[in-house]
Amino acid sequence: MKNTFGSAIGITLFGESHGEAIGVVIDGLAPGREIDREEISRMLTLRRPSGSISTARVEGDEYRIISGAMAGYTTGAPLTVIIPNENVSSKDYSKIKDTPRPSHADYAAHCKYHGYEDYRGGGHFSGRITAPLVVAGAILTSALAKKGVHIGTHISALHGICDRGFQNICEDIAMLRKKSFPTLSDDAEAKMREEILYARGQGDSVGGVLESAIIGLPAGVGEPWFDSVESVISHLLFSVGGVKGVEFGDGFGLAELYGSEANDPFCIEDGRIKTKTNRAGGINGGITNGMPVTVRCAVKPTPSIYKEQNTVNLADMTEESLLIDGRHDPAIIHRARVVIDAVLAIAVADLLTVRYGTDYLSEKSESKREKR
């Protein structure tokens, strides 16, 4: 089982949805980086279920940093975070041990792990595992912000309802940081909330499209071919459960254009080289060009629904019908946005430290030895 990502900064996830705890190990953090607990709390709160548009399973996420930090600062050793699982209801899953849920990882996991996998709540495949991922992302988000790099994500579309696109990206990202439901338009938020509640009332679920922007990245970050900016970001985005499509800039829309329409002409503005348009999403040849990096990802509807579905019995190889019990989200997209913010921060931090070295994200201050 491969649970580690990263070249210069390594992220390793561990734990299961209904196990004793979940967590993350972050390796490669520069020493002397202050742990911003307010940012961790903010991002965990955005991931946590809230109200009738989310699951009834609400965890406190009382995380503990058990290594790699001292007196509020990173030491340079691997930083390990543990988050206990407290609000579990494993009995809800006993009846589906041999009847895989449609569009879940149950059957694929059974084939790979020969029936020894922890099936409760999806085990290691559960969205619950995104909590430590968000903690890692929050730690790196703070470090990136001090380098002038900022990330924001909104729900671009939900079951046919569309939000406006990014306009003044800097202001839009600042606004999104304060919103529990991530839309740029209040009207879109109201309609999307209503659609989620309607799906819930039908025992069903909805998905949508998340659009993200990253500003402040210098030109020249990334590698051609196998470690391109698109490759690294896509790798992490597709690691998030429910993400089934990724595109950068105008993405698939570029296929409908002439080259004269698709190209981004260069210009000079305030002494800096920019492009007049940004159809490429801030990336040329796999390398940042200094413009905002824009990316969209498609999030499928939550597969756990309160409708009867067809499945099979793995024990006796018969076809059966299945009606899922338990606590499930009618939509995960509003909670997933902060997970996307987190993995984008992880990807960008790794790309920057590969380019400039691990100390690039360290605090700009004298070492303790120098102060003495």
N, C-alpha and C positions, 0 to 999 in steps of 0.2 A: 504494500500500500504506500503510495507516494503522497506525502503530506507536507512537503517543503517546497517553497518557491523562493527564487531570488539568486542573484549573483554576488553583489556586494552586501546587500542587506537580505538576510534569510528569514523567512516566516514559516514556522512549523505549527500546524494545528493538531490538537489531540482532544479526545473525549467523545462521548455519545449523548444523544438527546436526553436519555433517561438514566445515564450513569451517575456516578457520584459528583463528577465535575467535568467541565470543559476548560480549554485553555489554549494559550499560544506561547511559543518561544520566539523571541526576536533576536537574531544574531547580527552583529555588524554595526550596532548603534554606536555612534561616537560617544566618548565619555564627556561628562559635564553638561549634557542636555537636560534641562529641567523638565520634569514630568508634569504636564499640564492636566491636572485632575479635573478642572472645570470643563476642558474640552472633551475629555473622556466621558464625563457625565452627560454633557450635551449630546454627544453622538449616540451613546447608549440609550438615552431617553427617546431619541428619534427612531431608533430601531425597535423599541419596546412596544408591544401591543397597546392600543388605547381605544376604548369605546366600542361601539357596535360594528364598526367596519373592520375589526381585527379579531383575532382569536381570544378566547377567555383565559388562555394560559398566560399569566403575567408573572415574570420572574424579577426579583429584585436586582439581579446582576451585581451583587456585592463582591466585586472582584478584589483579589489580593495579589500584589506584586511580591513574589517570594525570592527573586534573585535578580541581579543586574542593576539594582538601584540602591542608593543609600542617601539619607538626608534629603530626599526629593530629587536627586540627580542620577542620571545614568552613570554606571561605573565603567562601561566598556565591555563587561562580561555579558553573556547571554541573559536577556531580560525575560523572565518567566511570569506569566499572569495566569491565575487560577480563578474560575468563576463557578461556584457551587450550583448544582441543580437542586432546586427545592420544591417547586410546584409541579410534581410529576404525577401522572395517573396511568401507570403501565398496564393496568387491567384492561384499559380500552383497546389494547393491541393484541391481547392473547388470542382472540378469535381469528385474527388475520395472519397468524404465523405461517400458515400453509396456503393462504389465498392472497396472492400479490395484488396490491392496489393498482388499478390502471394509471399509467403515466408516472408512477413513482419508481424509485430505484429498487424496489423490493425484489423483483424477479432477477434483474441483472446482478444484484448483490448476492442473491442466493446461488447463482451460477458461478460467480467469481470466488466466493468464500465458502462454498460447499455446505451451506446451511448453518455455519457457525457464527454468522454475522448477528449483531444485536439489532433485532427488528423493531424494538420498542421506539415508537415515535420517529422512525426512520433512522435511528442509530447515528452513525457517523455521517450519514447523508442529510441529516436534518438541518433545516434552516436555523435551528438553535445554535449551531456551530458558528454562525456568522457573528455571534456576540463577541467572542475573543478576536475575531477578524476586525471588528469595528474598534476594539480597544487598540489593536496594533495600528490601524489606520489613523486613529485619533492622535496617538503619540507622534506619528509622522506628519500629520496635518499641521500640528503646532510647529514642528521644525521647518516645514515648507513655508508656512506663513511668514516666518522671520526672514526667509529668503525672497519674499515677495511673490510666492507661488500660491495661488488660491484656486479652489475647486468647488463647483456647484452643480447640482443635478435637479432637474424638475421632471414632472410627468408631462411629456409632450403629447401623449394621446392615451386614452383609456376607453376601450370598447367603443371606438368611434367618436368620442368626445375629445376635442383638441384644445390645448393650451396655446398661448402665443409663444413665439420663439424668443430666444435671447435678443435683446436690443443693446442696451448699455450693459455689457457683460459684467463689469466690475460691480455696478449697483445691483444688478440682478442676483449675483452670487451673495452679496451682503444681505439682501432681502431673504433669500432662501435659507440662510443660516438660522433665521428666526422663525421659520414657518414649520409647524408640525406636519401639515399636509402640503407637499411641495409643488405648488403651481405658481406661475408668474401672474396669473389672472384670477381674481376672486370669483368671477363668474364661472370659470372652468372648474375651480375647486368645488363650488356648490353643486354643479351638474355631475361631477365625478363622484362625489360623496353619495349623491342620490342614486347613481347607477350601481355603486357597490352595495348599497342597502337593498336595492331592488333584486340584485343577484342573490344576496343573502336570503331574502324572503322566498326566493324560488329554490333554495337549497343548492344554489349554483355558485360560480365564481367568475371573475373577470381578470384579464391581464392588460398589458399596454406597452407603451414605449417610453423609456427614460432617455432624456437628452442631457448630456454633461458638457461643461466647458472648463478648461484648465487655462488660466492666464498666468503670465509672469515667467514662463519657461524661456530660457535663452535659446537662441538659434544654435544648432550644431550638436544637439543631444540625440543619442540613438545610434544605431548601426545599420548599414545596409544588409539586406538579406535576412538572416535568421534571428537577429536581435533588433529588428526595426522597432520603432516606437509603436507601430500598429501591432506587431507580433507580441510584444511584451504586454501591452494593455489588453489585447484580445485574450491572451492566455489567462490572465486573471479574471477578466469579465466572464469568460465561459466557465470559470471555476465556481461561479455563484449559481446555486440551484435556481432553475427557472429561466435563466438567460438562454435564448435560442437563436439570437441573431445579433450581429454587431456591424456597424458601418461608421466610417469616419468622414467628416465633412459632408458633402452632398451624397456620398456613398453610391447606392444603386442609381440615384437620379442622374449621375454623370453619364451613365450608359445611354441616356436619351438625348445627349447634347452633341453638337459639333465641337471639335477641339477649340475653335475660336470662342465658343461660349463657355467651355469648361475650364480653360486656362485662367490662372490668377495673375494679372499683369503686375509687375513690380513698380514701386514708386518710392519717393523719398518724402518723409513727413517728419518735421521737427528734427531734421538731421539723422533720422533713422530709416533704414530700408524696411519697407513693408510691402504688402500686396493690397491692391485695390479691392479685391474680393477674397473670400476665403473658402472657396469650394473644396479645396484639398484638406481642409480641417487642420491647418497649421503644420502639415507634414509633407515633405518632399523627399523621395528616395529613402524613406524610412527614418528620416532625420528631421528634427524640429526646425522650422524656418523663422521662428520668433513671433508668429501670429498665434492667436488662441487655438489650442487643440480642442476640437469638437468631436464628440462621439455619441452615437445613439445605440441603445441595445433594446431588443425586444424581450419582454418578460411574459411568459405564458401564463394562462389562468392557473390559479392554485389547483393542483390535481385532486386534493381531498375535498369532495363535494358530498352533500347529503341527498344523493340520488342513487337509485339502484343501478349497478353497472355489471357488465359481464366480466368474469375472470375464470381462473382455473384453480383446481385443488392440486397442489404439488405432491401431496401424500398419496392420493389414489388416482391421479391423472384423469380427473373428470372435470367437465365444465360446470361452473356454478355462477350464481348471482351474488353480488356483494353490496351491502349497505353499510357504509362507514359510520362508526360512532366516534366520540371524542370531541376535541376542541380544535377548530380549524378556522383559517382566515378566508373570508369571501374574496379578499384581494391581498396580495403581499407587496404590490408595487410601491405604495406610499411608504412602507417600512424598508423596502429594498433600496430606496434611493440613497440612504446613508451608508448602506453596505457598498454600493457602487462608489460613493465618495471615498470610502475607506480603501477599496482595492485600487482605485486610481491613485490615491496618495502613496500606497505601497509601491505601485508600478513606477510612478514618477520619482520617488525617492531612490529606488534601485537604479533607475536610468541615470539620475544625476550623480550618484555616488560612483557608478561605473565610470562616468565621464570625468569627474573632478576629484574623486577620492572620498573616503568615508568622512573625513573631517569637514567636508563641504557643508554638512548639516550640523556641525558643532556650534556651540555658542561662541560669539566673537568676544572672548575675554581672556585675560591672562590665566595661566594654569595656577593651581594652588602652590606649586613649587616656586613659580616665578614671583608670586605675591609674598612668599616668605623671604 
